């Protein structure tokens, strides 16, 4: 699907650097940009000395709501100045509500933009990422700070392993491949098996992509004892990839969000935009 609406999340106390980058992406792609501003409310017993006095707690919450509303107004002004279509919503909520709110808002959009910044609230960022993965039912694009991205990439690297998550990511990314001149399907330590990656690993997904008009090359790489994410990142560097497409592998425990090892390492070490789906 070609993305018509992009979606991103920011904190009420963050700078607007990530929003400026999201606006630039929306301008380049001609997309509507939906922005969610979140302020995290303080719990009623926020100190080691017992509960916060009711008046103090109420005043703090009002300040938090005002800060989220002010940031939303500032972002609305940025969107208007950029001349793009957009909308901004603000929420002041408990930390545990963040994944549900992010997921709810994302369902009315096509592609999430996860835009890490130097001053981001890690608490908010982790919860928002959980919302993108588990609650949104939408793909999302992770754009590391300082990394440029286009929704019309020329060279795309697909990290393929035959799983449901990888298949979802490839399907969701098809709308971006119309102008791609080089699609690399990369398999690390391929397993030739009828019930795994096929007798010729990579051939099935390559044929599928070719029927969509993609120019596909399959690269089979040995890990040679190295971390899989390191192998993928090195190969993306070697071929000058504009974007990596990968499945998002994670586990949800007691409303906490944890990435699986390969996905976590890929995100931690990547200097590339990563298109993901769960």
N, C-alpha and C positions, 0 to 999 in steps of 0.2 A: 504493500500500500504506500502511495505517495503521501508524505506527511503534510497535512494542512494546518494542524494545530500543535504547537510545541508547548511543553509544560516544565516549569522549573520552580524550585523551592529556595527560599532564603530566610535567614533569621532576622528578627527585628533589630538586633544589635550588630549585624554584619555591615560591612561596606557594600557598595553597589557594584563592585568590580565584576562579580559573577553575573549580575543582571545585565551589565553593559555587554558582556560577551554573548549572553543569550540573545540580546537585542540584535547584535551584529549577525548572528546565525539566522535569526528570523528575517532580517533584511535581505540577506543573500539568497535565502530560499523562498522568500515571498510567503511566509507563514504567519498565522496568528500566534501570538505569544500569551499564554496564560501563566500568571505568576501567583504563587502562594507565599505570603509572609506569615511566619509563625513566631510567636512569643511564647516561651515556656513559663508557665505559672509556678510560683513557689508553693511548696506544700504547707499545710497549716502548721506543722511542727518542723520548722526549718533550721532550728538552732540546737546546740547541745544542751541548752539550759531549759528546754521545754518548749511548749507551744508559743508561737508568735502571738502577741496580743491581737484580738480581733480587729481593732481599728487599724493597727499597723498593717496587718495582712490585707485588709480590704483596700487600704490606700496603695499598697504595693501592687495589687492586682489592677487597680485603676491606672496606675502609671504604666504597667505592662501593656494593657490594652491600648492606651494612648500611643505608646511607642510603636506598636505594631501598625496602628492606623496611620501614624505619621510616616512610617517607612513605606506603607502602601501608597500614600499620596505622592511621595517623592518618586516612586517608581512609575506611577501613572504619568507624572510629568515627563520622565525620561522617555517613556513609550510615545507620548504625544510629540515630543520634540524630534524623535527619530522618524516619525511619520509612518509607523507601522500599526497594524491592527493588534489590539491586546486588551486584556482585562486583568485586574489585580484583586485578590481576596486576602483578607487578613484573619488570623485566628489567634486567640490567646488561650492556651489549653495546657492540660497536664501532659507530662512527657509521654506517658503510656498511650495517649490518644493520637500521637503524631503519625504512626504508620497507617492507621485507619483513615485519618483525614487526608493524608497524601494520596492513598489509594483511591479514595472516593473522588477527589478532584481529578486525578489522572485518568479516570475511566472515560472522561469526556474529551480526551485529547488523543493524539496519535503517537507522540514520542516524548518521553521524559528526558530532560537535560539535567544531569547530575554534575554540577560545576563546583568542584572543590576550590576553596580560596584559603589564603594564608590565615585569615582571621575567623574562619568558620567555627561555629560552636560544634565540637565533636559529638556532643550528646544529641544535638539536633540532626547532624549529618548522618549519624549511624541509624537513627530512627527513620529518617526520611528514606534512606537507602533500603531499609527493610520494607517500607511502604511501596516503593517502586517495584521491588522484587515480588513480594507476596500478595499485595493487596490491589495492585493497579490493573493487572491483566493486560499490560501494555509494555512494549519494549522501551529501553532507556539507553541514552548515550552518555557515557562517562567521559568528560573532557578535562584532563588534568590542567592545573593552573599553568599558564604560559604556553599551552599547546593550541595551535590553530586547527580549525576543523571546517570542513565543507560537507553539506548533505548531498553533494554531487561529487564524491571521491573518484579519482581516476584509477587508483590501484588499491584493491581491498584484499586483505588476508583473512581467510576464514579458518578459525581453529576448529577442526572437525574431529569428532570421536564417535559419531553415530548415535549419540544419546538424544532423548526427547528435547532436552534444553537446547542443544546445538541445532537441532532441526527447527525449533521454534525461532531461534535467532536468525537462521538463514531465511526462513519464510518471511519474517517481519522485515528483513533488510532488502527484499527484492525490489521495493520501490526506489531504492537509491542506486540500483545497479544499471539503470538505463544508459547512463553516460560513462560507466566504468569501462576502461579499456583493458584492464588486466585483473582477473580474479584468481587468487591463489588459494587453493584448498590445501591446508597444511595438516598432516597427521603425524604425530610424534609416536614412535614405537608402534607402527601399525600392526594389527592382528588380522591375518587372513582367515576368516571363518564365516561360514554361511549365516550364522546367527550372531555375528559380531559386526565387523565392518565390511563383510562381503569377501568373496574369493579374491577380488582385486580391490583392496581398500581405496576408497576415494572415487572409484569409477561411477558408482550409482549417483552420488551427489553431484559429480561433475556433469553427468548426462542430464540430470534434472536442471541444473543451472544453464546448461547449453540450450535446452529447450526454451528457456526464457531469454535467449539471445546473448548470454554472457560468454566472453572469451576466457576459458578456464584452463588452468594448469594445476596438476596435482603434485605436491611436493611431499615426499615421504622422508621423514627425518628421524634419525636415531637420537635418543637422549644421551647415550654414552655415559650414564650415571649422573647427568646434570638434572637440575630442577626443570620440569616441563615448561613452566612459565619463562624461565631464562632462555630455553631453546626457542620458544615462540617469539619473545621480544628480540632476540638476536636475529632471527630470520626476518622479522618485520623491518628491522633496521637494514639488513642486507639488501632487501628488495625495495626499500624506500616506500613502504606501505603508507597510504593516507589514513587508513582506518583498519582496526581489527574487529571482526565479528566473532562473538563467542557466546556460549551458553552460560547463564549465571547459575552456579551450583551453590546451594546454601541449605542450612538447617535451621528450623525455628524451634526454640525451646523456651517455654514459659515466657513468650512474647519477646524474647531476646533474639537478635539476628546474628547469625554467624555464617560467614562464607566458608565453603569448602576450601581445602588447601590450595589447589591449582588456581581457582578464581581469585582468592585472596592475594596470592603471590603475583598474579598477573596485574591486578590493580595497583599493588604496592610498587611494582617496578616499572610500570609502563610510562613511556613518554608519548604514547599514542592515544587518539580517541578510540574508545572501545564501545561498540554497539552490542548490547546484551538483551537477552530475554530469558525468562525462567520457564 
